[in-house]
Amino acid sequence: MKRRIGILTSGGDCPGLNAAIRGVAKAAYELFDAEIIGIRNGYGGLIAGECQEMSKKQFSGILTLGGTILGTSRQPFRTIQVIDETGVDKVAAMKKTYHDLKLDCLITLGGNGTHKTANLLSQEGLNVIGLPKTIDNDLSGTDFTFGFHTAVEIGTEVIDRIHTTATSHGRCMVIEIMGNKVGWLTLYAGVAGGADVILLPEIPYDIKRVAETVETRAKSKKAFSIIAVAEGAMSKEEAKMKKKEREAYRASLPYDCISKRIAAQLQELVGVESRSVVPGHIQRGGSPCAYDRVLATLFGVHAAELIRDEVYGVTVALSGNNITHNKLSDIAGMPKPVPKDNTMVLTARNIGITFGD
């Protein structure tokens, strides 16, 4: 029985997307008679009907390739059901493209927003399977998302390289790691890179406690300090504010990012020379690490197995050492913050890393 499979990548790009696409395609060709339709630029391409039938050779040589051969875009879930200024009903347009292409199922590779839209399309009667990707590792139901470990390695390398210049100049270096709502990436990279302080969105900090750590290190003849801070980290004062109030407060400050603010505050409070480093989108780029190549392949193959077995309305997941799947309706819109009693947090505390609380 022939099955027509649509595949799209949505949201921010990350290492491992092409490996997952390859895993789906290669397994589908092996398991059943498959036709694969590539959908360009995420849900935007599904809305606009930007699709093409793909050949087997297009899935060769992409295992190690960063980014996504299909292109991606962001379609915020909060507006996906809103008729835009041109009168386009986005949900209706996506359903029409799905049916016009005579798809048997749609594979969506993405993070939280992507999964919320995937769940919506599933509830609208389409056969949908999700694959969890994000460097933030903030999707519920899976131990890890592909893309996360590569970003951890990149963040760790940044911290490693900053260590040498911090040591040479006796500076306090504040390194801003991606993670606006959750701190998994900063936590793992901070521990792996030997940071002295780790600041996460889930654990509001007191800048005076951070300053105490830096000052204590300076007095013990450790002239440098390494602080890994998530871009969404917030002070205890900010944590008490409502979102709009916090945004207005930050807009009033003379700093365009959290790392610059913390570096300036520490220089004022402790008197040590402080600098901020923002690696930014470097953390999203490049070839996936071996772990992410394997994980993305495992996820892709499991998705093909689900298509073979006609199991839809689910997203693939890693649970312990097992590849499994969860209902989209159970995990869509359910973020995965770092628990304060998480093993990694406790481990960090037990080796002397402070979280500023």
N, C-alpha and C positions, 0 to 999 in steps of 0.2 A: 504494500500500500504506500503510495507516494504521499509525502507530507511537505507542505510549503511552509517554511519557517522565516519569519521576519526577525531581524536582529537590529537593535539600536543601542547606542551608548549615550547616556544623558548626564548632565551636570558637569562638575569639574573633571578634567582628565586626570589620569593617574597611571603609574606603571602597572602593567598586567592586563589591561583591557584587550590588547591584541592577542595575548596568550589565551584569554578566556574565549574570545571569538573563535580562535583556532580550535580550541578544545571542543566547543559546541559543534563546529562544522565537521571536523575530522571524525568525531564519534557518530554524528548523524549519518555521514556517508557510509560508515561501517555498519551501523545498526539497522538502517532501513533506507528505502529509496527517498532521498531528500533533495529538495530544491530550496536554496537559501537566498532570501531577498535582503540585501543590505539597505538599511534606511539611513539616509544622510542626516547628520546634525541633530540627533536626538529626537525628542517629541516634535520639535519644529519641523523636521523632515516628514514625520508621520502626518502632521497637520497639512503640510503643503504637498504631500505626495511625492517627495523627492526620494525615489527608490530605484534600485537596479538589481537585476538578477545576477548573482555572483557565480563565478566558476571555481572549480577546485583549486586551481593554481593560485588564486588570489589569497588563499589561506596558507600558502607555503612561505617560509622565510619571515614570518611575523612574530614568532615566539619571543624573540629578544627585543622586538621593536617597541619603543615607548609610545605614548600617546594612543591614538585610535585611528585606524584606517577608515573608519566610518564618519569621523568628525563628531563633534558634540556641541551642545548648547544648553543653556539653562532656561527652563520653562517653569517659573515659580508655581508651586501647587496652589497658592492662594489666589492666583489669577486664572488657573486652568479652566475653571467653569464660568469665567466672566467673558461675555461677548465683547470682543475688542472694538476699537474705533472703526474698523473696516467692516464690521458686522459678521466676523467669522466666529462661529460656534466651534471652539477648539475640540471639544469632546466629540461632537457630531462629525467633525472633519476627520479625526483620528479613526473613528469607527468606520467611516466611509472608505478611507484608504485601506484599512484592514480587509474589508469585504471586497473592495474592488480588486485587490491583489489576490483574493481567494486564499488568504492565509489560513493555515490550520492552527498556528499559534504565533505568539509574539514573545521574543526574548528581550528583556530590558536589563541593561547593565548600568547600575547606578547606586546612589546613596539614599538618604532619607527621603528627599523630595521625589526622586525617581520612583521609589517604592510606593509612595502615597498615590502617585498618578497611576502606577501599575495596578494597585489595588482598586482604584476607581474604575479603570478599564475592565478589570476582572468582574467587578460588580455590574458593569454594563453588558456583560455577556461574552466578552472576548476571552480566548484562551491565552493566559499570560503566565510566564515564568520569570522570576527575577533572579539576578546574580548580584551579590553584594560587593560593591567596590567603593572604597573611599580611603584616603590616607588618614582620616580621622578615627577610623575603627569605631564609629558611634552608632552602628546598626544593631538593634536588639536581635536576639535569637541566634547569633553566630559569635563564636569566640573571636574570630578574626575576619576581617575583610581583606581582599587582595588589594595591593597598593600600600597597605599600612607598613609592612616590614621594610619595603624599599625606602619609604619616607623616613622610617626610623634610622636606617643605615645612613641616609643622607644627612639627617639632623645630627646624628652621632659624629659623622665626619666633620661637620661644621664645628661642633663643640671641640673635637680633637684638635683641629687646626687653630681655633681661637685660644686653646690652652697654651700653645707655644708662644704666641705673641703676648698673652696675658702674663705669662711667667717672665718673659724677657723684659717687659716694661713695668711689671708690678702694678698692673691695672685691674680694676673690677670690670669684667665684661658681661654685659646683659644681652643674651642671645634670644631673639624672638622666634618661637617655633609656631607653625600653623596650628590652628585649633581655636575657633571662635567660641564654640559652645561647650566642647569637651576637651579634656587634657591628656588623652591616652598617648598621643604622639610626643608631647613634651615630657610626660612621665617616663616613657621608655627611653627616649633619646637622652634625657637628663641623667637617668641612672647609668645607661651604657657609656655616656660621655664623661662621667665623673663630676657632674655639677655639684656645687656646694649648696645651692638653693634651687628649688623647683617651685614655680608658681602656676597654679591651675585655676580654671574657672570654677571648679567645684569646691575649692578650698580658699575662701577669701583671705587675703593677707593683710598684715599690719606692717607698713613700711618700716616702722621703728624696730620690729622684730628682725626684719631682713637686715637693717642697718647694724643691729647688734651682732649678727653672724659675721658680717663683713669686718666690723671693728675687732671682734674677737680673733679672727684670722690674722688681721694686721698686727695685733699685739703679740700673737704667738709666732711672729716672724714669717708668716705666710703672706707675702706681699700682694698676692693676687687672689681674686675670687671669681668663680664662674656661676652665673645665674641663668637658668633656663626658664623662660617665661612664655606661657601660651598667649597667643594674641588676644584671647578673650578673658585673660585673668583680670580679676577685679579686687579692689581693696575692700576691707570690711565696711567702710563707709559707703562705697558704691553698691555693695550687696544689699544694703537697706533701701536703696532707691528703686523706684519703678523704672522700667526699661526706658521710657521716653525721658524721664528725669535724668537718668544716667547718661543717655546719649547727649542731652543738652549740656550736662556738666562737662563731659569729655570734649565737646565742641568748643567750650569756652577756654580750654587749656591751650598753651602754646606748643603742644606736642602732637604730631600726627600719628603716633603709635605708642603703645604701652611701654616698649623697651626704652625709648628715649626719655619718657617721663621718669621711669624708675632709675635710669642712669643719672639723670639730673638730680633727683631726690637724694640718692646715695652719695653723690659727690658733695652735696650741701650738708647732709647729716654727718657724714664720716670724714669727709675731707680727702678721700682717695680719688685718684684719677679714674673716671668711669667712662666707658664707651658702650654704645649699643650696636648690635649687628642684626640685620634683618635679611636672612637668606631668601625669604619669600617663595616665589614660584619655582625656584630651583628644587624645592622639596617635592614637586609634582613631576619633575622631568626625568628623562633618561630611561635606560633599559631596566626592566624589573630584575630584582635579585632572584637568586635560585628559589628561595622559599615562595615568593609570589608567582613565579612561573609554574611551580608545581601546584600551588593552591588554586590558581586561576584555571589550570588544566583540569584539576579534579572537579572544580565547580562546573566547568563547561561540559565535561563528560557526563556528570550527573544530570545536568539539564537535558542533554540528549536522551538519557535513559528515561527521564520523566516524560519526554515527548513520546518515546516509544510506547510507554505504558499509559499514555493519555492521562497524566496527572497534571492538572493545571490549577491556577490560582494560588501558587506557592512560590517561595523563594528558597534558593539553595543556601545551605549553612554548614559551618564546621562546629561540631560538638565533640570536644575531647579529640580523639583520633578518628572520628567518624564523619563522613560527609552525609548530610541528611537534608531535610527541607522543612520549612514552616509555612503555615498558611499566611498569605499576604495580609489578610485581615487581622492577624494576630500581632504582626510586627510593624505594619505601616504606621508611621507617625509616632513610633515608640523609640525615642532616643536612648542611648546607653551611656550615661555619664560615668565618670570614675567614682566608685564608692570610696568613702573616706577610710573604710576598713579593708580596702582592696589589698591583696598580698603584696603587690608592687609598692603601694604607698607605705605599708608597714615595713617592708624590706628597706626602703629608702630611709625611713626614720631610724631604723636599727643600725644603719651604717653612718649616721650623723648628718644626713641631708635634712635641711629644714624646709618647711612649706610656708613659712612666714606667718603661721597662725599661733 
